[in-house]
């Protein structure tokens, strides 16, 4: 079970890193447009919430706390 736990956590961390990269790219593409910057932040926040939900579901399905 330890390896399963480690795999789930590694996937979670990788997903967060991916979200961060997308946020950075979106902010760069926004080129100072306040509306686009706020939209990028909102998408990032939603992505974080979704990643946390998936993590909980994966841990539950794997019988982990």
For each residue, the residues with C-beta under 8 A, 3 or more apart:
1: 4 5 62 63 64
2: 5 6
3: 6 7
4: 1 7 8 62 64
5: 1 2 8 9 59 62 64
6: 2 3 9 10
7: 3 4 10 11
8: 4 5 11 12 55 58 59 62 64
9: 5 6 12 13
10: 6 7 13 14
11: 7 8 14 15 58
12: 8 9 15 16 51 54 55
13: 9 10 16 17
14: 10 11 17 18
15: 11 12 18 19 51 54
16: 12 13 19 20 48 51
17: 13 14 20 21
18: 14 15 21 22
19: 15 16 22 23 44 47 48 51
20: 16 17 23 24 44
21: 17 18 24 25
22: 18 19 25 26 43 44 47
23: 19 20 26 27 40 41 43 44
24: 20 21 27 28
25: 21 22 28 29
26: 22 23 29 30 36 39 40 43 44
27: 23 24 30 37 40
28: 24 25 31
29: 25 26 36
30: 26 27 33 36 37 40
31: 28 36
32: 37
33: 30 36 37
34: 37 38
35: 38 39
36: 26 29 30 31 33 39 40
37: 27 30 32 33 34 40 41
38: 34 35 41 42
39: 26 35 36 42 43
40: 23 26 27 30 36 37 43 44
41: 23 37 38 44 45
42: 38 39 45 46
43: 22 23 26 39 40 46 47
44: 19 20 22 23 26 40 41 47 48
45: 41 42 48 49
46: 42 43 49 50
47: 19 22 43 44 50 51
48: 16 19 44 45 51 52
49: 45 46 52 53
50: 46 47 53 54
51: 12 15 16 19 47 48 54 55
52: 48 49 55 56
53: 49 50 56 57
54: 12 15 50 51 57 58
55: 8 12 51 52 58 59
56: 52 53 59 60
57: 53 54 60 61
58: 8 11 54 55 61 62
59: 5 8 55 56 62 64 65
60: 56 57 63 64
61: 57 58
62: 1 4 5 8 58 59
63: 1 60
64: 1 4 5 8 59 60
65: 59
